[in-house]
């Protein structure tokens, strides 16, 4: 059902099965797939592709121009949103920029609470939770199954690894390896996200191996290079440890310490 007060550009491609609330504005070059619900007063600006079974609550701004002084109506600026995402009130998600790859991407099954901001060129995976007022600067990468505590702020170009957890009001200026809990301004590690790992079915053996890896990196006073060398034998025995080690090795910003 489309409310008669909604304004929809003639070039927008809208599935017959979607719902659009009062006073919503759908601009040109917007595609919205089946069974998505758009709340009242939502503004969606293209180019943007929104997948199936999403719910976007009232007063959100989706696909607006990037907040980047270098942006000059970039030709390749686009927003791509997957399926089954919940985007609550007053969220802002901006399109990408030419110099940043052109795309802001939000994957599937993400829960985005009120007042969250996702800036240009962010690449967001699947099944992540963004508590109220979480803010991502440009070019941030978020893997899968991450939980952001309310009022978390992420510096541009940071990479947040899978199954990590940020406490309320964390300020993150470095990469966060997978499986970690972090907190503070600026954020520092507070151990392994054991409860999160248990909820996602990780075995006790795997969790114990990750605890050993955590101690090597964060408790033995080693340099990052020496810690990675010590991790090598453990990484050969576990896909999760290999993921943990590879993330640290590939970090260009450095990791939270």
C-alpha positions as a Python dict, from the first residue, in 0.01 Angstrom:
ca = {
    (1, 'X'): (0, 0, 0),
    (2, 'X'): (129, 347, -93),
    (3, 'X'): (-17, 639, 99),
    (4, 'X'): (-160, 909, -131),
    (5, 'X'): (59, 1179, 29),
    (6, 'X'): (383, 996, -54),
    (7, 'X'): (591, 1154, -333),
    (8, 'X'): (752, 901, -567),
    (9, 'X'): (966, 996, -864),
    (10, 'X'): (848, 854, -1195),
    (11, 'X'): (1187, 687, -1254),
    (12, 'X'): (1187, 499, -921),
    (13, 'X'): (1135, 124, -953),
    (14, 'X'): (904, 12, -675),
    (15, 'X'): (777, -342, -615),
    (16, 'X'): (401, -381, -604),
    (17, 'X'): (429, -554, -265),
    (18, 'X'): (595, -273, -70),
    (19, 'X'): (433, -31, 177),
    (20, 'X'): (511, 341, 179),
    (21, 'X'): (378, 565, 458),
    (22, 'X'): (246, 922, 461),
    (23, 'X'): (469, 1203, 333),
    (24, 'X'): (757, 973, 240),
    (25, 'X'): (972, 1093, -51),
    (26, 'X'): (1126, 844, -295),
    (27, 'X'): (1363, 1009, -539),
    (28, 'X'): (1492, 920, -885),
    (29, 'X'): (1715, 617, -942),
    (30, 'X'): (1577, 433, -640),
    (31, 'X'): (1491, 63, -656),
    (32, 'X'): (1296, -103, -374),
    (33, 'X'): (1234, -479, -378),
    (34, 'X'): (948, -697, -249),
    (35, 'X'): (784, -667, 92),
    (36, 'X'): (985, -371, 218),
    (37, 'X'): (802, -126, 446),
    (38, 'X'): (885, 245, 435),
    (39, 'X'): (755, 455, 726),
    (40, 'X'): (611, 803, 721),
    (41, 'X'): (837, 1100, 635),
    (42, 'X'): (1124, 875, 522),
    (43, 'X'): (1338, 1031, 246),
    (44, 'X'): (1522, 797, 7),
    (45, 'X'): (1755, 947, -252),
    (46, 'X'): (1924, 760, -535),
    (47, 'X'): (2109, 606, -684),
    (48, 'X'): (2007, 345, -428),
    (49, 'X'): (1900, -18, -434),
    (50, 'X'): (1705, -150, -135),
    (51, 'X'): (1642, -524, -116),
    (52, 'X'): (1360, -739, 17),
    (53, 'X'): (1177, -742, 351),
    (54, 'X'): (1346, -436, 496),
    (55, 'X'): (1166, -209, 740),
    (56, 'X'): (1264, 158, 749),
    (57, 'X'): (1098, 357, 1027),
    (58, 'X'): (976, 716, 1018),
    (59, 'X'): (1202, 1017, 965),
    (60, 'X'): (1505, 826, 839),
    (61, 'X'): (1723, 970, 560),
    (62, 'X'): (1850, 701, 327),
    (63, 'X'): (2090, 754, 36),
    (64, 'X'): (2155, 1125, 84),
    (65, 'X'): (2470, 1292, -52),
    (66, 'X'): (2787, 1212, 145),
    (67, 'X'): (2904, 1455, 411),
    (68, 'X'): (3237, 1492, 234),
    (69, 'X'): (3377, 1823, 110),
    (70, 'X'): (3537, 1642, -186),
    (71, 'X'): (3199, 1519, -308),
    (72, 'X'): (3095, 1695, -630),
    (73, 'X'): (2790, 1503, -757),
    (74, 'X'): (3014, 1200, -811),
    (75, 'X'): (2898, 981, -1101),
    (76, 'X'): (2947, 649, -923),
    (77, 'X'): (2788, 742, -589),
    (78, 'X'): (2545, 468, -483),
    (79, 'X'): (2389, 301, -179),
    (80, 'X'): (2316, -73, -172),
    (81, 'X'): (2104, -224, 107),
    (82, 'X'): (2042, -600, 125),
    (83, 'X'): (1750, -790, 276),
    (84, 'X'): (1576, -817, 615),
    (85, 'X'): (1728, -509, 773),
    (86, 'X'): (1552, -305, 1043),
    (87, 'X'): (1636, 66, 1030),
    (88, 'X'): (1475, 259, 1313),
    (89, 'X'): (1378, 625, 1354),
    (90, 'X'): (1604, 914, 1247),
    (91, 'X'): (1882, 700, 1099),
    (92, 'X'): (2104, 849, 827),
    (93, 'X'): (2284, 634, 569),
    (94, 'X'): (2482, 817, 298),
    (95, 'X'): (2587, 705, -48),
    (96, 'X'): (2948, 637, -150),
    (97, 'X'): (3202, 861, -320),
    (98, 'X'): (3409, 815, -634),
    (99, 'X'): (3737, 835, -445),
    (100, 'X'): (3613, 583, -186),
    (101, 'X'): (3498, 313, -425),
    (102, 'X'): (3158, 461, -504),
    (103, 'X'): (2943, 239, -282),
    (104, 'X'): (2806, 236, 68),
    (105, 'X'): (2690, -122, 131),
    (106, 'X'): (2467, -258, 406),
    (107, 'X'): (2430, -637, 403),
    (108, 'X'): (2149, -853, 539),
    (109, 'X'): (1969, -897, 873),
    (110, 'X'): (2118, -593, 1043),
    (111, 'X'): (1939, -423, 1332),
    (112, 'X'): (2000, -48, 1326),
    (113, 'X'): (1848, 140, 1618),
    (114, 'X'): (1741, 504, 1634),
    (115, 'X'): (1973, 793, 1544),
    (116, 'X'): (2248, 574, 1395),
    (117, 'X'): (2468, 737, 1128),
    (118, 'X'): (2646, 532, 861),
    (119, 'X'): (2868, 754, 649),
    (120, 'X'): (2986, 731, 289),
    (121, 'X'): (3178, 429, 161),
    (122, 'X'): (3111, 214, 468),
    (123, 'X'): (3095, -159, 399),
    (124, 'X'): (2868, -337, 649),
    (125, 'X'): (2827, -713, 664),
    (126, 'X'): (2544, -922, 806),
    (127, 'X'): (2361, -970, 1138),
    (128, 'X'): (2516, -669, 1309),
    (129, 'X'): (2348, -470, 1588),
    (130, 'X'): (2392, -92, 1606),
    (131, 'X'): (2254, 44, 1934),
    (132, 'X'): (2115, 397, 1950),
    (133, 'X'): (2339, 683, 1838),
    (134, 'X'): (2619, 466, 1704),
    (135, 'X'): (2815, 672, 1451),
    (136, 'X'): (3037, 541, 1173),
    (137, 'X'): (3263, 785, 990),
    (138, 'X'): (3350, 727, 624),
    (139, 'X'): (3520, 419, 482),
    (140, 'X'): (3455, 199, 788),
    (141, 'X'): (3440, -179, 733),
    (142, 'X'): (3223, -389, 966),
    (143, 'X'): (3230, -766, 930),
    (144, 'X'): (2953, -995, 1063),
    (145, 'X'): (2782, -1042, 1402),
    (146, 'X'): (2921, -726, 1563),
    (147, 'X'): (2738, -552, 1849),
    (148, 'X'): (2788, -177, 1892),
    (149, 'X'): (2691, -32, 2230),
    (150, 'X'): (2498, 294, 2231),
    (151, 'X'): (2688, 613, 2145),
    (152, 'X'): (2983, 421, 2000),
    (153, 'X'): (3189, 634, 1760),
    (154, 'X'): (3410, 477, 1491),
    (155, 'X'): (3691, 676, 1326),
    (156, 'X'): (3716, 676, 947),
    (157, 'X'): (3893, 385, 776),
    (158, 'X'): (3866, 155, 1080),
    (159, 'X'): (3793, -215, 1036),
    (160, 'X'): (3572, -392, 1293),
    (161, 'X'): (3613, -770, 1302),
    (162, 'X'): (3340, -1031, 1333),
    (163, 'X'): (3187, -1117, 1672),
    (164, 'X'): (3338, -813, 1841),
    (165, 'X'): (3151, -605, 2098),
    (166, 'X'): (3183, -237, 2191),
    (167, 'X'): (3067, -101, 2525),
    (168, 'X'): (2851, 210, 2554),
    (169, 'X'): (3023, 535, 2450),
    (170, 'X'): (3331, 361, 2309),
    (171, 'X'): (3548, 577, 2084),
    (172, 'X'): (3731, 359, 1834),
    (173, 'X'): (4031, 494, 1641),
    (174, 'X'): (4208, 166, 1555),
    (175, 'X'): (4105, -164, 1397),
    (176, 'X'): (3924, -409, 1624),
    (177, 'X'): (4025, -773, 1574),
    (178, 'X'): (3747, -1034, 1566),
    (179, 'X'): (3610, -1184, 1887),
    (180, 'X'): (3712, -892, 2115),
    (181, 'X'): (3525, -684, 2371),
    (182, 'X'): (3637, -321, 2385),
    (183, 'X'): (3544, -9, 2581),
    (184, 'X'): (3655, 342, 2665),
    (185, 'X'): (3767, 670, 2509),
    (186, 'X'): (3985, 582, 2338),
    (187, 'X'): (3879, 218, 2326),
    (188, 'X'): (4100, -57, 2463),
    (189, 'X'): (4045, -434, 2480),
    (190, 'X'): (3857, -589, 2771),
    (191, 'X'): (3894, -956, 2690),
    (192, 'X'): (3733, -1206, 2461),
    (193, 'X'): (3363, -1185, 2370),
    (194, 'X'): (3299, -1527, 2521),
    (195, 'X'): (2924, -1493, 2571),
    (196, 'X'): (2880, -1383, 2211),
    (197, 'X'): (3086, -1676, 2088),
    (198, 'X'): (2883, -1921, 2297),
    (199, 'X'): (2557, -1781, 2157),
    (200, 'X'): (2684, -1839, 1805),
    (201, 'X'): (2773, -2201, 1875),
    (202, 'X'): (3149, -2187, 1913),
    (203, 'X'): (3285, -2487, 2103),
    (204, 'X'): (3466, -2466, 2437),
    (205, 'X'): (3784, -2588, 2267),
    (206, 'X'): (3771, -2308, 2012),
    (207, 'X'): (3699, -2046, 2277),
    (208, 'X'): (3992, -2172, 2488),
    (209, 'X'): (4224, -2149, 2187),
    (210, 'X'): (4108, -1793, 2123),
    (211, 'X'): (4173, -1709, 2490),
    (212, 'X'): (4531, -1829, 2444),
    (213, 'X'): (4566, -1616, 2134),
    (214, 'X'): (4423, -1315, 2317),
    (215, 'X'): (4676, -1355, 2599),
    (216, 'X'): (4964, -1374, 2352),
    (217, 'X'): (4863, -1049, 2184),
    (218, 'X'): (4739, -853, 2486),
    (219, 'X'): (4890, -996, 2805),
    (220, 'X'): (5249, -1096, 2732),
    (221, 'X'): (5394, -755, 2648),
    (222, 'X'): (5499, -858, 2298),
    (223, 'X'): (5525, -636, 1995),
    (224, 'X'): (5264, -703, 1729),
    (225, 'X'): (5530, -867, 1509),
    (226, 'X'): (5647, -1099, 1787),
    (227, 'X'): (5290, -1183, 1888),
    (228, 'X'): (5208, -1281, 1530),
    (229, 'X'): (5515, -1506, 1519),
    (230, 'X'): (5404, -1677, 1839),
    (231, 'X'): (5051, -1718, 1701),
    (232, 'X'): (5163, -1906, 1389),
    (233, 'X'): (5156, -2260, 1538),
    (234, 'X'): (4812, -2199, 1692),
    (235, 'X'): (4674, -2049, 1372),
    (236, 'X'): (4760, -2366, 1183),
    (237, 'X'): (4522, -2565, 1404),
    (238, 'X'): (4210, -2348, 1388),
    (239, 'X'): (4022, -2148, 1125),
    (240, 'X'): (3915, -1897, 1394),
    (241, 'X'): (4272, -1841, 1511),
    (242, 'X'): (4383, -1804, 1151),
    (243, 'X'): (4114, -1541, 1104),
    (244, 'X'): (4227, -1362, 1421),
    (245, 'X'): (4594, -1372, 1319),
    (246, 'X'): (4528, -1270, 956),
    (247, 'X'): (4318, -973, 1067),
    (248, 'X'): (4602, -839, 1282),
    (249, 'X'): (4859, -904, 1012),
    (250, 'X'): (4653, -722, 748),
    (251, 'X'): (4562, -420, 962),
    (252, 'X'): (4681, -96, 806),
    (253, 'X'): (4576, 131, 1096),
    (254, 'X'): (4704, -87, 1376),
    (255, 'X'): (4482, -264, 1626),
    (256, 'X'): (4337, -151, 1958),
    (257, 'X'): (4589, -229, 2233),
}
